[in-house]
Amino acid sequence: MEAPTTNLPPELPVLPDWFRVTWVTGSIAVLTEPGAHGLIRANIWYLRGRERDLVVDTGNGIAPLAPALDRLVRGRRHDTVALAT
């Protein structure tokens, strides 16, 4: 019996550090996706607040954003509001 074939594309390699973080101030950072072509590269803004944080846009979905955000919150546990533009 032959193995079933699929129409799924092969998985493509993704950079291990897909997001690059640049702190603009002590509470505002911009995350970029240096592995994405400049035409589709996203700027993701992170603003740290007293009661909750704000993330503006979430990238292209090529790599998960949550691990990158976990590094930014530095152990603080409160709500994060996401805003898509």
C-alpha positions in Angstrom: 0.0 0.0 0.0 1.3 3.4 -0.9 1.6 6.3 1.5 -1.1 8.9 1.0 0.0 12.1 -0.7 -0.9 15.6 0.5 -1.2 18.9 -1.2 0.4 20.7 1.7 3.4 22.9 0.8 6.7 22.0 2.6 7.5 23.9 5.7 9.8 26.8 5.1 12.6 27.7 7.5 11.9 30.7 9.8 14.6 32.8 11.5 14.9 31.8 15.1 14.7 35.4 16.2 12.0 36.6 13.9 11.2 39.8 15.8 13.8 42.6 16.4 13.0 44.9 19.3 14.0 48.5 19.4 13.1 50.5 22.6 12.1 54.0 21.7 11.6 55.1 25.3 11.6 53.2 28.6 8.0 52.1 28.0 7.6 52.1 24.2 9.1 49.6 21.8 8.7 48.8 18.2 9.1 45.2 17.0 10.0 44.6 13.3 10.3 41.5 11.2 13.8 41.7 9.6 13.2 38.3 7.8 10.2 39.6 5.9 10.6 41.4 2.6 10.4 45.2 3.0 7.2 45.4 1.1 5.3 43.3 3.7 7.4 44.0 6.8 5.3 45.1 9.8 5.9 47.5 12.6 4.4 46.3 15.8 4.2 48.8 18.6 4.3 47.9 22.3 3.4 50.4 24.9 3.8 49.5 28.6 1.2 51.0 30.9 0.6 51.1 34.6 -2.6 48.9 34.5 -2.4 47.2 31.1 -0.2 47.2 28.0 -1.1 48.0 24.4 0.1 46.1 21.3 -0.7 47.9 18.0 -0.7 45.4 15.2 0.4 41.8 15.4 2.7 41.2 12.4 2.4 38.9 9.4 1.7 35.7 11.3 4.9 34.0 10.1 6.2 33.5 13.6 4.3 33.5 16.9 4.3 37.0 18.6 3.5 35.7 22.1 7.1 34.6 23.0 8.5 38.0 21.9 5.9 39.8 24.0 6.7 37.6 27.0 10.2 38.9 26.9 9.0 42.5 26.8 6.6 42.3 29.8 9.5 41.3 32.1 7.5 39.1 34.4 4.7 41.7 34.9 1.3 39.9 34.7 -1.6 42.1 33.7 -3.9 42.5 30.7 -2.6 43.3 27.3 -4.9 45.0 24.8 -4.3 44.4 21.1 -5.3 46.9 18.4 -5.3 45.9 14.7 -5.1 48.7 12.2 
